[in-house]
Amino acid sequence: MARVNTAWDHVSGNIFKTWLIMFLFSLFAVGAIYVIARGFGYGEVGGLGIVGFALILAGIMNFASYFWSDKIVLGISGAKELKHDDNKEIYHLVENLCIAAGLPTPKIYIISDSAPNAFATGRDPKHAAICFTTGILSKLNKQELEGVTAHELSHVGNRDTLLMAVVSVLVGTIALVSDFFMRSLWFRRGNDRSGNNTVFLVIAIVAAILAPIVAILIQLAVSRRREFLADASGVLLTRYPQGLASALQKISSDKEPLEAANRGTAHLYIANPLKGKDAKSWLAGLFNTHPSMEARIKALREMEGKI
């Protein structure tokens, strides 16, 4: 008899896959930067030094992202803070789910836009914010809103915004080193290179071209995996998979794009706010910030009665 996957199985499976991807991504980042450094003409020790410098740079960028990324995202989105008396129903809904999750109540923000969507941001649960559009508050019923809120609070509890900030900085560091290397080729003199360094130069050129693309693909894979994890973790809060499944169905059926969103912030939202066509092919799906709605809803349906 086949084993039935529960919500707990979905959670543990997605956590394992996320950290496996992150481990491989870290190895890839170090390897790509090392190869490019050797292409610059540095020896083994010098190459490792460049890797160390790149990681320090990434750490500085992560520090800045850690403290200010949430304010930047909320500012770009035109979000306004919601006080208790502005909408007591949604405030109490968030508050009750936070009690169930053992999380402090985050600040609540509203984006004035009729497109239904939501996102969470903040460096940790004590400095978190959850943001709803006016459209999602008006178009979903209470159980659906509970499912969406539980999903976003799961992002907070799982520290997904911090993880994605780290991934984004690693991607940016690889792109920066690759771009610097490719630009430097115009100023290089090849007549004083040894055959060994020439080999590294060719490998470094290939790495500089492909590494940023691969890094972006890994970033998107992590983003998709964390969406599955937040879905499953949210269900463990509400104990009602149908609520989130119905919410995702309504959100995906609404074809209105969210004007405040852009490609830099799209991965934060519960559903792609740009309303691009869902990729049908495996290759095209690699470039999506979110899993397909069909896959997410199917996974939620499988959890019904198995929590």
Secondary structure, DSSP 4 states (H G I P E B T S, - for coil): -PPPP-HHHHHHHHHHHHHHHHHHHHHHHHHHHHHHHHHTT--HHHHHHHHHHHHHHHHHHHHHHHHHHHHHHHHHHT-EEEPGGG-HHHHHHHHHHHHHHT-PPPEEEEE--SS--EEEE-SSGGG-EEEEEHHHHHHS-HHHHHHHHHHHHHHHHTTHHHHHHHHHHHHHHHHHHHHHHHHHGGG--GGG--HHHHHHHHHHHHHHHHHHHHHHHHHHHHHHHHHHHHHHHHHHHHS-HHHHHHHHHHHHH-----TT--TTTGGGBSS-TT-PPPP-SHHHHTT-SS--HHHHHHHHHHHTT--
